[in-house]
Amino acid sequence: MKSKKKKYLLILTLLPFAVLFSAEKKTKVTEIMKQMDIMMRQDSDISAKVVLTQKKISQGVKVYESFYFRSDKTDEYLIVSLAPETEKGNGYLRVGDNFWMYRRNTRTFQHISRDESIMGTDTRAGDFEKRKLIDLYEPMKDKNGNEIIEEEMLGKKAVYKFTLTAKVNDVTYPKQIYWVQRDNYLQLKVQSFSLSGTLMQTAYFPKYTQIQGRYVMLQGIFVDEFEKGNKTIVELSGISLKKLDPKIFTKAYLENLSK
């Protein structure tokens, strides 16, 4: 019996490396997705200043500044614009399933969809929602049903590369390719595709900070692959995890901030 076992182990060691790696990665992408959700999860409230620099070939460079408040427990958020002057005092509020856009000049609230542009930029209202990657996407598989994953170098960083396809309809991109750092599961690069397979955007995430055991993105660079030359840079600063007063997530508070 022992002899047979040794022969079996010997055969395994002589198998091509690719065969072993294929078996090893059968469930790896799903586990990586779960770890990504854990590492990016915020178990506390958060507030931060957000600077968005948008470069468009037809419009030049525009800089937008805003302050962002979010309650992780209730999945509520409030955004109030600080600059440019034409947007100052305008804001966005999500409470429950309701999204509102507030306009300072008219002092009115308007219901919007999750696809609404924030301050006329490429950022959408739905981008600020708390949604788990594992609930939205599933790994691409080979003909044998194994999850497809590769190990690469992205610059000097060792990464996993894998493709995800949407399993729900209400996502911006139905297909995405991820490059995820191997040692901490942080996304470093994401390519996003339309339903027809056209590359629409490449995103880079070069800077993170760690707060209370969780990672927060400090900088994201979003390159428009459809309209060449367009690019958006998002930067966060002044991050605080202090508990926020529930009254922040109200129309009255947003109106008061806008005065």
N, C-alpha and C positions, 0 to 999 in steps of 0.2 A: 504493500500500500504506500509506504514512504517513497519507494522507488518511482512509482507512478506519479506521485505528487511532485517529486523533483524533476521528472521529465516534463511534466506540464508547465512548471515554473520556467524551465529552461526554454521551452518553446515560446513562452510569452516574451522572454527577454530577447529572443531572436526576431520577433515580429518587427516590421518596419515602424519607425517612430510615428509616422503619420497615422497609422492604424490605432496605436495607443492613444495618441492625442485626440483622435476622433471620438473614441469611447469616453475619454476623460471629460470632454467638453459637452457631453450629452445634455446636462442641465445647467451648465455654467452661466450662460447668458441670463437666464431667469434669476439665478442667485445674485449675479452682479447688479441686475435691475433692482432687486430688493435692497441690496446694500446701498445703492445710489439713493434710493428713497429715504433710507434711514439716515445717511450722512447729511442729506440736505433738509431733513425735517427740522422745523423749529417748534419747540415745545413751549415757547413763551411769546409774548407780544414783541413787536419790533417797530422801531421808527428809524428813519434814515433820510438823508438828503440825497437826491438822485439828480445827476447831471447827464443829460442826453445830448450828444453832439452828432448832428445829422448832416451828412454831405450828400447833396444831390447835384448831378451834372446840370440840371435845368435851373436850380435855385441857389447853388453855392452852399456855403456852410452856415448852419443855424444851430444855436445852443439853447437848450431848454433846461430849466431848473425847476425842481418841485420838491415838496416834502411828502413823505410817504409814511402812513401809519397802518399797521396791520395787527389784527387779533387772530392768532393761530387757532385758538380754541373755537371761535365762532366763524372763522373764515370770512371775516369782514375786513374791508380796507377803505382808506380814504386817501386821496391824492389832491393836493392843492398846489397850483402853479405859482412859481416865484418869478420866472422870467421865460420868454421875453415880455416886454411891457404889454404887448397885445394880448397875451395869455394870462397875465398876472391876476390872481384872484379867482380864476376859473378852477373847477375841481371835478372830481369823480368820487362816487360813493357806492360801495356795494354792501348791502345788508340782506341776508338770506339769499333769495333768488333774484332780488331786485338790483338793477344797475341804474344809477342816475348820473347824468352830466349836468353840472351847474354852470350857469353863465352869469358872471358878475354884473355885466352891463344891464341885463334885463331882470336880474335877481330871480331867475326861473330855473326849475329842475325839469329835466326831460329824461324819460325812460330810454335806455339804449340797450343794444344787444352786446354780447361778449365779443363780437367782431368789430366793435366801434374803435376807431383810431383814437389814441390818447394824444391830445394837443396837436392833432394833425400830423403826428409822426407815424412811423411804421409799427409802433408798439400798439398792441390791442388790449382791450379791457380784460379779455380772458387770460392774458399772459400773467396776470397777477393772482390768479386763482390758486388755491391749494389742491393740486391734483397729483396723484401718485402715477409715476411712469408705468408701473406694473399693471395699473388699472386701465391704461390707455393703449398700450402697445404690447405686442408679442414678438418674440425673436423669429427671424427668418430661419427656415430649416432646409436641410438637404433632402434628397429623394428617399432617404431611409428614416426620415423623421428626427434626425439629430440637429440640435441647434448649432448654427454656423458661427464660429468665432475664430479670430486670427490674433496672433501676437505680433506686434510691430514696434518700431521706434518712431515717435513723433518728436523730431528734433533729438534732444538728449533724454527724453522721457520714455520709459517702457509703458506701452499701452495695450489694451485689448481693443480690437475693432470688431464691430458687429452691426447688423442691420435689423431694424425694427419696423414692423408694419402695424398700422392702426387696427384695433379691434372694436373701436367705437367710431361713430360718424362725426362727432363734434370736436375734431382736432384740426389745427391749421394745416398740418402736413401729414398725409397718409403714409409716408415712408421717410425714415430717417436713418442715417449711418452715424454711429457713435465711435469716437476714439476716447477711451476711458483709462485714466491712469491706473496702473496695476496695483500699486501699493495702498491707495486710499479710495479708489473708485470715483474720483472726481472727473466729471466730463471736461475734456480739454478742447474738443472739436466736434461739431455736429453739422452734417450736411442734410438739408431738408429738400424733399422732392414733392412735386405735384402728383395728382392721380395719374397723369399721363406719363410720369417718369422724368419730367423735366427738373433739372437742378434749379431750385429757386433761391436758396440761401445757404451760405456757409457761415457758421458761428464759431468764434474762438473765445475761450474763457481762461485768460492767462493769469488772473489774480484772484485769490481767495483769502479769507481770513477765518480763523477758527474761534468760535465763541461758545463757551459752555459745552464743548464736545461736539458741536455741530459746525458745518462749514457754511459760510455766507460768501456769495460772489461779490468781489469788489469791482471787477471790470469784465464786460462782455463786448465783443466786437462782432457786428453782424454785417456781413458782406452780401449785397444784393447781386445774385448771379444772373438774374433775368434782365435787369436793367444795369448793365455794366457801368461801373464808376460810382454807383451809389453805395454808401456805407453809413452805419450807425454805431456809435460807441456809447455804452451805458456804464456809468461809474457811480458807486455808492460811497458815502462818507458819513461821519457822525453817527454811526450805528449805535443804537441803544436797545437793550432787551428788557428795560424796565416795564413793569405792568402799566398798561394804559387805562385811563378812565373810560368806561363804556360810553360816556356821553360824547366822546370824540367821534364815534361812528353814528352821527346823527346829522340830519339836514341843518339843524339849528347851529351846530358847531361849525360846519363847513361855511355857512353864511357868515358867521362871526369872524372866521379866519379871513374871509374875502374882503372885509371892510377896509 
